[in-house]
Amino acid sequence: MIRDFSSVLLFFFALAGCASGPKPASPPARETKPIVIGEQWTVNSAALGDEREINVWLPPSYARTEKRYPVVYLIDGALDQDFHHIAGLAQYGALSGAFAETIVVGVETKDRRAELAWRSTDPAENRDFPTNGNSAAFRRFLVDEVKPLVEKTYRASGEDALMGESLAGLFIVETFLKHPNAADGYIAISPSLWWDYGSLGKQSRAILDDFPKGEREIYLAIADEGGAMREGVLDVVSALKKEKPKGVAWTFSDRRDLNHATIYHREALEAFIWVYPRTEEPN
């Protein structure tokens, strides 16, 4: 009986082995390579007392020529912010010839209301956003630390623009009006001009009435936002129309067909085309 039982066990083990069959072969190892679209610096900022990520995209012709290029400083330009999609537009421009080639420099922000807005006089905003009010320090970081690094390291032409949306757009408009020598061009998409009771838009006519001479450009756009945000943008547009500051070229795009979440990429493309029109065939 024992011998017969052992034979039965062997028979079933054999069947199990046949059913399972040989183990499938492991897929062959594949060599992968990282996709690199730019360079990253870490800047230890004296103005901010903090380290910041700086991301740089260079146009395709940069390695093949000795040309110098205008620089777009993108506020909110970290890898998990707006760097990838704005660098993608610059790549499109370089390949299609839709606009001139540029270097894109993405500048990281961390506490956006601290770094992109001046100190509000609205008690509710100070209660809700107690760290607000450090835009002057962020501007020093950008102008005194980031720009010299970029101009020393890359073939910058000396022509530059600041770009940003929402609170970064607020920073752009404040810089244009109150520190116009910070850049040559300004691109502000749906700027948060509701900040501080809309005070910047209300001040804009008086500021532009005594605006320093110089060649500058500003591209303004707004989506379907209403209320104080739209009023602030329209205040700036009205001031530009009435004061006609000498040397300032400007345009305004009113995109009621878009919302705050969808306007940036589409209007950034139009801004690139307007600020940097094509002057030669793509390389």
Backbone as CSV, one residue per row, in Angstrom:
resi,resn,N_x,N_y,N_z,CA_x,CA_y,CA_z,C_x,C_y,C_z
1,MET,0.829,-1.220,0.000,0.000,0.000,0.000,0.863,1.269,0.000
2,ILE,1.916,1.262,0.819,2.796,2.434,0.891,3.424,2.701,-0.463
3,ARG,3.870,1.600,-1.129,4.505,1.766,-2.426,3.514,2.359,-3.425
4,ASP,2.250,1.877,-3.415,1.249,2.397,-4.352,0.938,3.868,-4.092
5,PHE,0.858,4.248,-2.793,0.568,5.650,-2.448,1.690,6.561,-2.933
6,SER,2.919,6.111,-2.806,4.068,6.902,-3.268,4.014,7.078,-4.770
7,SER,3.585,6.052,-5.468,3.485,6.155,-6.923,2.441,7.187,-7.333
8,VAL,1.315,7.205,-6.595,0.271,8.193,-6.892,0.783,9.610,-6.693
9,LEU,1.532,9.845,-5.587,2.084,11.172,-5.324,3.027,11.604,-6.432
10,LEU,3.903,10.682,-6.862,4.839,11.000,-7.940,4.089,11.360,-9.221
11,PHE,2.973,10.635,-9.461,2.193,10.889,-10.667,1.597,12.311,-10.648
12,PHE,1.051,12.692,-9.463,0.464,14.030,-9.371,1.512,15.130,-9.437
13,PHE,2.662,14.915,-8.836,3.745,15.910,-8.926,4.178,16.096,-10.375
14,ALA,4.213,15.006,-11.118,4.594,15.088,-12.524,3.570,15.892,-13.314
15,LEU,2.273,15.635,-13.017,1.228,16.406,-13.698,1.339,17.898,-13.381
16,ALA,1.597,18.215,-12.110,1.720,19.628,-11.714,2.868,20.291,-12.445
17,GLY,3.979,19.536,-12.588,5.119,20.092,-13.300,4.800,20.358,-14.751
18,CYS,4.057,19.472,-15.388,3.685,19.659,-16.786,2.750,20.861,-16.943
19,ALA,1.823,21.020,-15.966,0.852,22.112,-16.057,1.520,23.467,-15.930
20,SER,2.502,23.563,-15.031,3.133,24.866,-14.824,4.056,25.230,-15.972
21,GLY,4.682,24.265,-16.584,5.545,24.512,-17.728,6.772,25.316,-17.337
22,PRO,7.613,25.604,-18.276,8.829,26.376,-17.984,8.488,27.827,-17.658
23,LYS,9.278,28.455,-16.817,9.074,29.859,-16.468,9.358,30.739,-17.683
24,PRO,8.517,31.753,-17.881,8.777,32.643,-19.031,10.103,33.366,-18.848
25,ALA,10.756,33.594,-19.944,12.046,34.290,-19.901,11.821,35.754,-19.518
26,SER,12.749,36.309,-18.760,12.682,37.731,-18.405,12.905,38.559,-19.666
27,PRO,12.195,39.690,-19.769,12.407,40.538,-20.955,13.849,41.039,-20.980
28,PRO,14.396,41.185,-22.146,15.782,41.653,-22.234,15.910,43.055,-21.644
29,ALA,17.014,43.281,-20.993,17.258,44.595,-20.402,17.372,45.637,-21.512
30,ARG,16.742,46.795,-21.297,16.801,47.867,-22.284,17.596,49.032,-21.732
31,GLU,18.435,49.559,-22.564,19.215,50.719,-22.144,18.352,51.966,-22.285
32,THR,18.243,52.738,-21.236,17.488,53.983,-21.287,18.432,55.159,-21.090
33,LYS,18.029,56.280,-21.639,18.815,57.497,-21.498,17.897,58.607,-21.001
34,PRO,18.387,59.476,-20.135,17.560,60.600,-19.688,17.314,61.570,-20.833
35,ILE,16.159,62.184,-20.820,15.847,63.226,-21.794,16.213,64.563,-21.159
36,VAL,17.176,65.233,-21.710,17.690,66.473,-21.134,17.216,67.640,-21.991
37,ILE,16.519,68.584,-21.406,16.058,69.733,-22.182,16.717,71.033,-21.729
38,GLY,17.553,70.969,-20.734,18.171,72.210,-20.285,19.206,71.976,-19.212
39,GLU,19.545,73.057,-18.544,20.542,73.035,-17.482,19.945,73.643,-16.225
40,GLN,20.390,73.174,-15.085,19.861,73.693,-13.824,20.993,74.195,-12.941
41,TRP,20.756,75.361,-12.366,21.664,75.949,-11.389,20.940,76.036,-10.053
42,THR,21.700,75.970,-8.981,21.173,76.294,-7.659,21.877,77.559,-7.198
43,VAL,21.106,78.607,-6.975,21.663,79.901,-6.598,21.382,80.140,-5.128
44,ASN,22.428,80.399,-4.385,22.292,80.756,-2.974,22.111,82.263,-2.907
45,SER,20.883,82.708,-2.707,20.543,84.119,-2.834,20.765,84.887,-1.541
46,ALA,21.551,85.950,-1.645,21.716,86.853,-0.503,20.437,87.660,-0.284
47,ALA,19.763,88.044,-1.370,18.554,88.864,-1.252,17.435,88.117,-0.547
48,LEU,17.330,86.806,-0.820,16.242,86.010,-0.247,16.667,85.217,0.979
49,GLY,17.973,85.074,1.194,18.445,84.237,2.293,18.058,82.789,2.110
50,ASP,18.096,82.321,0.861,17.593,80.987,0.556,18.197,80.524,-0.764
51,GLU,18.168,79.205,-1.007,18.601,78.659,-2.290,17.420,78.603,-3.246
52,ARG,17.700,78.845,-4.530,16.660,78.790,-5.531,17.126,78.033,-6.768
53,GLU,16.168,77.360,-7.385,16.391,76.598,-8.616,16.266,77.540,-9.813
54,ILE,17.278,77.507,-10.673,17.271,78.275,-11.910,17.412,77.288,-13.064
55,ASN,16.452,77.263,-13.963,16.461,76.331,-15.090,16.651,77.101,-16.391
56,VAL,17.529,76.590,-17.250,17.894,77.305,-18.466,17.644,76.419,-19.681
57,TRP,16.883,76.948,-20.642,16.684,76.282,-21.933,17.400,77.096,-22.997
58,LEU,18.201,76.412,-23.818,18.946,77.066,-24.887,18.362,76.662,-26.235
59,PRO,18.268,77.586,-27.169,17.708,77.243,-28.477,18.592,76.254,-29.226
60,PRO,18.029,75.488,-30.161,18.801,74.457,-30.853,20.043,74.977,-31.564
61,SER,19.995,76.204,-32.054,21.141,76.734,-32.797,22.270,77.198,-31.884
62,TYR,22.032,77.211,-30.570,23.033,77.766,-29.650,24.382,77.058,-29.789
63,ALA,24.364,75.731,-29.906,25.614,74.957,-29.967,26.283,75.040,-31.330
64,ARG,25.565,75.516,-32.346,26.101,75.517,-33.707,26.584,76.881,-34.165
65,THR,26.263,77.912,-33.422,26.591,79.263,-33.864,27.250,80.028,-32.728
66,GLU,27.650,81.242,-33.042,28.176,82.152,-32.022,27.216,83.309,-31.775
67,LYS,25.948,83.115,-32.179,24.948,84.157,-32.001,24.715,84.487,-30.532
68,ARG,24.200,85.682,-30.328,23.713,86.070,-29.008,22.192,86.136,-29.055
69,TYR,21.567,85.845,-27.940,20.122,85.645,-27.917,19.462,86.499,-26.836
70,PRO,18.253,86.983,-27.109,17.484,87.612,-26.029,17.122,86.562,-24.977
71,VAL,16.877,87.033,-23.771,16.589,86.137,-22.650,15.211,86.454,-22.094
72,VAL,14.405,85.414,-21.925,13.114,85.532,-21.250,13.265,84.968,-19.849
73,TYR,13.062,85.800,-18.841,13.115,85.369,-17.443,11.695,85.000,-17.025
74,LEU,11.494,83.721,-16.821,10.171,83.172,-16.511,9.994,83.067,-15.001
75,ILE,9.094,83.855,-14.456,8.800,83.787,-13.024,7.856,82.598,-12.788
76,ASP,8.057,81.880,-11.681,7.429,80.566,-11.460,8.020,79.568,-12.457
77,GLY,9.341,79.539,-12.551,10.007,78.757,-13.584,10.688,77.497,-13.105
78,ALA,10.246,76.936,-11.977,10.800,75.658,-11.524,10.277,74.533,-12.414
79,LEU,10.886,73.341,-12.259,10.465,72.204,-13.078,9.032,71.791,-12.796
80,ASP,8.570,71.991,-11.562,7.178,71.648,-11.245,6.259,72.868,-11.347
81,GLN,6.757,73.925,-11.997,5.933,75.106,-12.239,5.737,75.270,-13.749
82,ASP,6.188,76.370,-14.325,5.864,76.649,-15.728,7.028,76.467,-16.699
83,PHE,8.156,75.945,-16.232,9.324,75.885,-17.109,9.089,75.031,-18.344
84,HIS,8.554,73.830,-18.162,8.470,72.895,-19.279,7.598,73.449,-20.415
85,HIS,6.424,73.982,-20.093,5.534,74.367,-21.190,5.985,75.654,-21.862
86,ILE,6.644,76.550,-21.135,7.147,77.763,-21.782,8.400,77.449,-22.603
87,ALA,9.279,76.593,-22.098,10.425,76.154,-22.901,9.950,75.429,-24.161
88,GLY,8.853,74.682,-24.044,8.287,74.014,-25.206,7.833,75.003,-26.268
89,LEU,7.244,76.120,-25.849,6.858,77.146,-26.814,8.081,77.753,-27.486
90,ALA,9.136,77.981,-26.710,10.364,78.518,-27.299,10.956,77.542,-28.313
91,GLN,10.867,76.241,-28.014,11.318,75.216,-28.953,10.479,75.261,-30.234
92,TYR,9.176,75.396,-30.071,8.293,75.499,-31.235,8.675,76.707,-32.090
93,GLY,8.931,77.828,-31.442,9.313,79.023,-32.187,10.607,78.834,-32.950
94,ALA,11.565,78.162,-32.317,12.850,77.934,-32.971,12.702,77.026,-34.191
95,LEU,11.859,76.010,-34.096,11.702,75.051,-35.192,10.819,75.589,-36.316
96,SER,9.792,76.348,-35.946,8.820,76.806,-36.943,9.175,78.149,-37.543
97,GLY,9.984,78.921,-36.840,10.253,80.280,-37.283,9.128,81.240,-36.980
98,ALA,8.194,80.840,-36.105,7.066,81.710,-35.764,7.530,82.966,-35.032
99,PHE,8.621,82.863,-34.317,9.215,84.029,-33.654,10.698,83.770,-33.459
100,ALA,11.420,84.799,-33.069,12.874,84.698,-32.953,13.267,83.755,-31.815
101,GLU,14.442,83.173,-31.951,14.946,82.279,-30.911,15.300,83.071,-29.655
102,THR,15.035,82.474,-28.511,15.347,83.090,-27.228,15.932,82.046,-26.286
103,ILE,16.644,82.513,-25.294,17.001,81.695,-24.134,15.883,81.859,-23.110
104,VAL,15.466,80.767,-22.490,14.443,80.824,-21.433,15.103,80.480,-20.111
105,VAL,14.951,81.360,-19.136,15.502,81.148,-17.794,14.335,81.064,-16.812
106,GLY,14.120,79.890,-16.260,13.044,79.694,-15.294,13.531,79.971,-13.879
107,VAL,12.839,80.857,-13.186,13.238,81.271,-11.836,12.209,80.740,-10.842
108,GLU,12.654,79.898,-9.940,11.756,79.260,-8.974,11.197,80.262,-7.963
109,THR,9.922,80.105,-7.652,9.329,80.781,-6.494,8.904,79.714,-5.490
110,LYS,8.802,80.101,-4.243,8.370,79.176,-3.188,7.098,79.694,-2.518
111,ASP,7.214,80.772,-1.770,6.039,81.405,-1.164,5.638,82.544,-2.091
112,ARG,4.690,82.298,-2.980,4.413,83.226,-4.073,3.852,84.560,-3.571
113,ARG,3.005,84.537,-2.545,2.472,85.814,-2.060,3.527,86.611,-1.310
114,ALA,4.494,85.933,-0.747,5.598,86.652,-0.125,6.497,87.281,-1.185
115,GLU,6.772,86.530,-2.243,7.813,86.926,-3.186,7.297,87.734,-4.375
116,LEU,6.012,87.661,-4.671,5.501,88.287,-5.891,4.569,89.458,-5.625
117,ALA,4.358,89.800,-4.360,3.447,90.904,-4.030,4.090,91.813,-2.989
118,TRP,3.774,93.102,-3.083,4.176,94.039,-2.050,3.255,93.860,-0.845
119,ARG,3.591,94.513,0.267,2.788,94.372,1.472,1.429,95.018,1.276
120,SER,0.378,94.236,1.452,-0.975,94.733,1.242,-1.411,95.631,2.394
121,THR,-2.305,96.566,2.061,-2.935,97.390,3.106,-4.308,96.840,3.482
122,ASP,-4.685,95.715,2.894,-5.973,95.079,3.164,-5.822,94.142,4.367
123,PRO,-6.505,94.421,5.498,-6.367,93.561,6.678,-6.715,92.102,6.398
124,ALA,-7.688,91.859,5.531,-8.083,90.477,5.228,-6.957,89.738,4.508
125,GLU,-6.290,90.410,3.580,-5.173,89.775,2.868,-3.998,89.532,3.808
126,ASN,-3.764,90.449,4.715,-2.680,90.245,5.683,-3.009,89.131,6.670
127,ARG,-4.276,88.979,6.992,-4.687,87.885,7.872,-4.549,86.537,7.156
128,ASP,-5.023,86.487,5.926,-5.033,85.219,5.191,-3.653,84.846,4.663
129,PHE,-2.834,85.842,4.365,-1.501,85.599,3.789,-0.462,86.404,4.573
130,PRO,-0.166,85.979,5.790,0.660,86.801,6.685,2.085,87.025,6.205
131,THR,2.593,86.186,5.298,3.983,86.366,4.838,4.089,87.323,3.663
132,ASN,2.994,87.875,3.176,3.046,88.669,1.936,3.925,89.904,2.091
133,GLY,4.432,90.394,0.936,5.081,91.694,0.961,6.562,91.736,0.670
134,ASN,7.129,90.702,0.044,8.581,90.667,-0.145,8.984,90.748,-1.614
135,SER,8.147,91.352,-2.452,8.466,91.404,-3.882,9.739,92.204,-4.158
136,ALA,10.043,93.185,-3.334,11.260,93.975,-3.556,12.506,93.095,-3.432
137,ALA,12.510,92.193,-2.449,13.654,91.289,-2.282,13.759,90.321,-3.448
138,PHE,12.607,89.815,-3.916,12.644,88.908,-5.064,13.142,89.634,-6.302
139,ARG,12.794,90.901,-6.453,13.265,91.673,-7.598,14.784,91.884,-7.517
140,ARG,15.305,92.136,-6.333,16.754,92.257,-6.181,17.447,90.946,-6.548
141,PHE,16.873,89.850,-6.103,17.410,88.535,-6.453,17.453,88.369,-7.968
142,LEU,16.365,88.720,-8.632,16.289,88.549,-10.078,17.279,89.465,-10.805
143,VAL,17.271,90.740,-10.460,18.060,91.729,-11.202,19.536,91.696,-10.813
144,ASP,19.828,91.547,-9.533,21.211,91.662,-9.068,21.952,90.336,-8.985
145,GLU,21.223,89.213,-8.975,21.885,87.915,-8.816,21.665,86.996,-10.017
146,VAL,20.433,86.846,-10.446,20.166,85.907,-11.544,20.647,86.467,-12.878
147,LYS,20.277,87.701,-13.198,20.655,88.258,-14.490,22.166,88.318,-14.700
148,PRO,22.955,88.771,-13.739,24.406,88.760,-13.956,24.968,87.358,-14.171
149,LEU,24.434,86.366,-13.463,24.883,84.994,-13.656,24.598,84.527,-15.080
150,VAL,23.386,84.796,-15.562,23.006,84.380,-16.911,23.857,85.097,-17.954
151,GLU,24.046,86.398,-17.792,24.796,87.169,-18.782,26.279,86.817,-18.794
152,LYS,26.794,86.351,-17.668,28.179,85.906,-17.608,28.354,84.521,-18.215
153,THR,27.361,83.677,-18.085,27.484,82.262,-18.451,27.060,81.975,-19.885
154,TYR,26.074,82.709,-20.390,25.487,82.404,-21.697,25.645,83.605,-22.633
155,ARG,25.457,83.338,-23.911,25.604,84.399,-24.915,24.296,85.200,-25.000
156,ALA,24.077,86.003,-23.997,22.888,86.853,-23.940,23.152,88.125,-24.742
157,SER,22.116,88.578,-25.452,22.273,89.751,-26.314,22.149,91.063,-25.559
158,GLY,21.667,91.006,-24.322,21.394,92.230,-23.581,19.935,92.646,-23.667
159,GLU,19.168,92.011,-24.547,17.723,92.255,-24.645,17.014,91.193,-23.814
160,ASP,16.147,91.617,-22.901,15.502,90.626,-22.036,14.065,91.001,-21.742
161,ALA,13.314,89.998,-21.288,11.903,90.194,-20.936,11.586,89.383,-19.698
162,LEU,10.607,89.868,-18.946,10.081,89.144,-17.791,8.706,88.611,-18.157
163,MET,8.432,87.359,-17.787,7.158,86.733,-18.126,6.551,86.082,-16.894
164,GLY,5.227,86.209,-16.746,4.564,85.538,-15.642,3.059,85.635,-15.746
165,GLU,2.390,84.764,-15.009,0.929,84.688,-15.022,0.402,84.741,-13.594
166,SER,-0.786,85.319,-13.418,-1.448,85.386,-12.123,-0.622,86.242,-11.156
167,LEU,-0.219,85.709,-10.001,0.594,86.509,-9.085,1.934,86.900,-9.709
168,ALA,2.497,86.014,-10.527,3.718,86.385,-11.247,3.427,87.522,-12.216
169,GLY,2.217,87.542,-12.803,1.828,88.653,-13.655,1.720,89.955,-12.874
170,LEU,1.228,89.875,-11.643,1.199,91.053,-10.769,2.608,91.588,-10.567
171,PHE,3.547,90.693,-10.300,4.957,91.082,-10.125,5.486,91.749,-11.394
172,ILE,5.113,91.221,-12.568,5.567,91.785,-13.830,5.051,93.218,-13.985
173,VAL,3.761,93.429,-13.721,3.184,94.766,-13.897,3.786,95.738,-12.883
174,GLU,3.956,95.303,-11.640,4.583,96.177,-10.642,5.986,96.568,-11.084
175,THR,6.745,95.612,-11.596,8.113,95.894,-12.028,8.112,96.861,-13.205
176,PHE,7.232,96.644,-14.179,7.145,97.545,-15.326,6.847,98.974,-14.884
177,LEU,5.872,99.148,-13.993,5.461,100.490,-13.607,6.448,101.168,-12.662
178,LYS,6.978,100.412,-11.696,7.773,101.044,-10.643,9.282,100.838,-10.792
179,HIS,9.680,99.862,-11.585,11.120,99.596,-11.801,11.332,99.276,-13.276
180,PRO,10.995,100.208,-14.159,10.954,99.902,-15.591,12.300,99.573,-16.210
181,ASN,13.388,99.927,-15.541,14.702,99.607,-16.097,15.146,98.177,-15.809
182,ALA,14.297,97.406,-15.152,14.657,96.023,-14.830,14.737,95.145,-16.068
183,ALA,13.993,95.499,-17.130,13.981,94.684,-18.347,13.536,95.554,-19.512
184,ASP,13.641,94.975,-20.703,13.170,95.665,-21.910,11.721,95.312,-22.228
185,GLY,11.350,94.066,-21.945,10.016,93.598,-22.253,9.328,93.012,-21.041
186,TYR,7.994,93.108,-21.023,7.197,92.623,-19.903,5.983,91.887,-20.459
187,ILE,5.773,90.662,-19.994,4.647,89.842,-20.435,3.860,89.432,-19.201
188,ALA,2.645,89.951,-19.069,1.818,89.698,-17.893,0.499,89.091,-18.344
189,ILE,0.287,87.821,-17.994,-0.918,87.102,-18.392,-1.847,86.986,-17.180
190,SER,-3.072,87.466,-17.331,-4.050,87.480,-16.229,-3.401,87.880,-14.899
191,PRO,-2.784,89.066,-14.840,-2.123,89.497,-13.611,-3.125,89.729,-12.485
192,SER,-2.726,89.375,-11.277,-3.623,89.453,-10.114,-3.710,90.884,-9.583
193,LEU,-4.240,91.770,-10.406,-4.298,93.177,-10.028,-5.429,93.497,-9.067
194,TRP,-6.113,92.476,-8.567,-7.059,92.659,-7.468,-6.329,92.897,-6.149
195,TRP,-5.039,92.567,-6.102,-4.275,92.635,-4.861,-4.296,94.051,-4.273
196,ASP,-4.383,94.140,-2.960,-4.292,95.405,-2.239,-5.334,96.419,-2.744
197,TYR,-6.582,95.988,-2.783,-7.695,96.834,-3.224,-7.526,97.334,-4.671
198,GLY,-6.757,96.628,-5.472,-6.547,97.073,-6.853,-5.697,98.322,-6.958
199,SER,-4.840,98.565,-5.972,-4.135,99.849,-5.883,-3.174,100.106,-7.043
200,LEU,-2.546,99.064,-7.577,-1.549,99.296,-8.628,-2.202,99.841,-9.895
201,GLY,-3.335,99.247,-10.279,-4.037,99.774,-11.443,-4.479,101.208,-11.231
202,LYS,-4.937,101.529,-10.028,-5.391,102.887,-9.734,-4.248,103.889,-9.772
203,GLN,-3.035,103.444,-9.447,-1.867,104.327,-9.462,-1.248,104.470,-10.850
204,SER,-1.646,103.602,-11.783,-0.898,103.485,-13.029,-0.885,104.767,-13.857
205,ARG,-1.980,105.528,-13.869,-1.992,106.741,-14.687,-0.998,107.771,-14.153
206,ALA,-0.960,107.950,-12.849,-0.010,108.901,-12.266,1.428,108.450,-12.512
207,ILE,1.679,107.143,-12.428,3.028,106.631,-12.667,3.434,106.863,-14.119
208,LEU,2.538,106.565,-15.046,2.879,106.701,-16.459,2.953,108.158,-16.907
209,ASP,2.335,109.046,-16.152,2.422,110.467,-16.464,3.846,110.990,-16.318
210,ASP,4.631,110.347,-15.489,6.026,110.770,-15.262,6.963,109.583,-15.465
211,PHE,6.747,108.860,-16.551,7.479,107.619,-16.801,8.845,107.934,-17.406
212,PRO,9.904,107.240,-16.959,11.228,107.512,-17.526,11.307,107.120,-18.994
213,LYS,12.093,107.849,-19.757,12.250,107.567,-21.174,12.988,106.249,-21.373
214,GLY,12.687,105.601,-22.474,13.353,104.342,-22.785,12.475,103.463,-23.629
215,GLU,13.094,102.613,-24.438,12.354,101.695,-25.294,11.945,100.469,-24.481
216,ARG,10.633,100.287,-24.328,10.107,99.160,-23.558,8.866,98.604,-24.237
217,GLU,8.539,97.356,-23.906,7.344,96.716,-24.442,6.608,96.034,-23.303
218,ILE,5.270,96.083,-23.361,4.492,95.327,-22.391,3.311,94.665,-23.097
219,TYR,3.177,93.369,-22.835,2.084,92.563,-23.374,1.174,92.208,-22.206
220,LEU,-0.082,92.648,-22.296,-1.067,92.374,-21.252,-2.165,91.489,-21.818
221,ALA,-2.610,90.530,-21.026,-3.725,89.684,-21.437,-4.542,89.319,-20.206
222,ILE,-5.830,89.130,-20.406,-6.690,88.677,-19.316,-7.720,87.712,-19.876
223,ALA,-8.113,86.742,-19.070,-9.119,85.757,-19.457,-10.511,86.291,-19.081
224,ASP,-11.405,85.389,-18.731,-12.785,85.814,-18.448,-12.962,86.318,-17.017
225,GLU,-11.876,86.587,-16.327,-11.982,87.078,-14.952,-12.712,88.423,-14.913
226,GLY,-13.482,88.624,-13.864,-14.194,89.883,-13.691,-13.751,90.573,-12.417
227,GLY,-14.595,91.435,-11.904,-14.355,92.091,-10.627,-13.095,92.936,-10.607
228,ALA,-12.463,92.983,-9.437,-11.295,93.841,-9.230,-10.127,93.456,-10.120
229,MET,-10.055,92.179,-10.485,-8.951,91.736,-11.334,-9.058,92.382,-12.719
230,ARG,-10.231,92.290,-13.327,-10.420,92.913,-14.643,-10.315,94.431,-14.534
231,GLU,-10.883,95.007,-13.507,-10.820,96.459,-13.342,-9.376,96.937,-13.262
232,GLY,-8.537,96.182,-12.548,-7.139,96.571,-12.424,-6.410,96.546,-13.751
233,VAL,-6.656,95.497,-14.535,-6.025,95.404,-15.855,-6.521,96.529,-16.759
234,LEU,-7.819,96.784,-16.745,-8.366,97.837,-17.589,-7.881,99.214,-17.146
235,ASP,-7.605,99.393,-15.868,-7.020,100.653,-15.395,-5.651,100.875,-16.034
236,VAL,-4.835,99.812,-16.098,-3.506,99.941,-16.702,-3.632,100.209,-18.204
237,VAL,-4.534,99.500,-18.864,-4.740,99.704,-20.295,-5.192,101.141,-20.567
238,SER,-6.131,101.637,-19.762,-6.617,103.006,-19.921,-5.490,104.016,-19.709
239,ALA,-4.645,103.758,-18.725,-3.527,104.671,-18.460,-2.546,104.684,-19.628
240,LEU,-2.279,103.520,-20.210,-1.389,103.466,-21.373,-1.978,104.237,-22.547
241,LYS,-3.288,104.114,-22.744,-3.945,104.835,-23.835,-3.876,106.342,-23.630
242,LYS,-4.124,106.781,-22.420,-4.226,108.215,-22.161,-2.866,108.892,-22.046
243,GLU,-1.932,108.239,-21.384,-0.637,108.883,-21.128,0.349,108.712,-22.280
244,LYS,0.177,107.637,-23.070,1.058,107.384,-24.221,2.534,107.588,-23.855
245,PRO,3.036,106.838,-22.877,4.429,107.038,-22.462,5.394,106.845,-23.627
246,LYS,6.289,107.776,-23.784,7.207,107.779,-24.918,8.119,106.560,-24.885
247,GLY,8.213,105.881,-26.017,9.096,104.724,-26.122,8.462,103.414,-25.715
248,VAL,7.236,103.444,-25.207,6.582,102.220,-24.737,5.648,101.686,-25.820
249,ALA,5.931,100.465,-26.266,5.010,99.749,-27.152,4.199,98.788,-26.293
250,TRP,2.915,98.710,-26.558,2.083,97.850,-25.721,0.943,97.267,-26.540
251,THR,0.412,96.176,-26.058,-0.772,95.570,-26.652,-1.561,94.866,-25.552
252,PHE,-2.848,94.721,-25.797,-3.733,94.117,-24.801,-4.601,93.075,-25.494
253,SER,-4.648,91.880,-24.915,-5.452,90.779,-25.447,-6.525,90.414,-24.431
254,ASP,-7.770,90.628,-24.811,-8.903,90.343,-23.925,-9.509,89.010,-24.343
255,ARG,-9.177,87.946,-23.623,-9.565,86.596,-24.005,-10.698,86.085,-23.128
256,ARG,-11.899,86.591,-23.362,-13.063,86.149,-22.597,-13.458,84.713,-22.924
257,ASP,-12.876,84.172,-24.008,-13.152,82.784,-24.368,-12.320,81.800,-23.563
258,LEU,-11.381,82.303,-22.759,-10.508,81.459,-21.943,-10.742,81.763,-20.476
259,ASN,-10.274,80.865,-19.599,-10.365,81.115,-18.166,-8.969,81.149,-17.560
260,HIS,-8.914,81.344,-16.258,-7.619,81.529,-15.601,-6.721,80.298,-15.754
261,ALA,-7.334,79.140,-15.867,-6.545,77.906,-15.974,-6.086,77.611,-17.393
262,THR,-6.710,78.231,-18.393,-6.399,77.868,-19.780,-5.710,78.968,-20.576
263,ILE,-5.593,80.166,-20.030,-5.097,81.278,-20.830,-3.587,81.270,-21.034
264,TYR,-2.832,80.759,-20.073,-1.397,81.041,-20.068,-0.691,80.526,-21.316
265,HIS,-0.834,79.249,-21.616,-0.064,78.672,-22.716,-0.413,79.351,-24.044
266,ARG,-1.696,79.595,-24.264,-2.114,80.164,-25.541,-1.684,81.617,-25.682
267,GLU,-1.791,82.386,-24.622,-1.382,83.780,-24.712,0.138,83.941,-24.629
268,ALA,0.823,83.017,-23.974,2.284,83.072,-23.977,2.816,82.942,-25.396
269,LEU,2.197,82.083,-26.200,2.598,81.950,-27.604,2.407,83.275,-28.338
270,GLU,1.245,83.894,-28.172,0.996,85.170,-28.847,1.972,86.240,-28.355
271,ALA,2.312,86.197,-27.080,3.250,87.172,-26.541,4.641,86.993,-27.145
272,PHE,5.106,85.745,-27.268,6.391,85.489,-27.908,6.403,86.065,-29.326
273,ILE,5.333,85.838,-30.073,5.268,86.310,-31.456,5.310,87.832,-31.508
274,TRP,4.648,88.480,-30.541,4.592,89.945,-30.545,5.904,90.572,-30.064
275,VAL,6.471,90.020,-28.997,7.690,90.607,-28.424,8.920,90.276,-29.270
276,TYR,8.957,89.052,-29.821,10.133,88.608,-30.564,9.751,88.180,-31.985
277,PRO,9.327,89.117,-32.831,8.959,88.745,-34.201,10.159,88.162,-34.946
278,ARG,9.870,87.261,-35.855,10.947,86.595,-36.605,11.703,87.604,-37.453
279,THR,13.012,87.571,-37.408,13.849,88.473,-38.201,14.681,87.711,-39.222
280,GLU,14.717,86.377,-39.124,15.492,85.576,-40.065,14.889,84.180,-40.137
281,GLU,15.317,83.408,-41.120,14.819,82.054,-41.257,15.341,81.189,-40.115
282,PRO,14.548,80.185,-39.660,15.018,79.310,-38.592,16.242,78.523,-39.021
283,ASN,17.137,78.274,-38.043,18.361,77.515,-38.332,18.084,76.015,-38.302
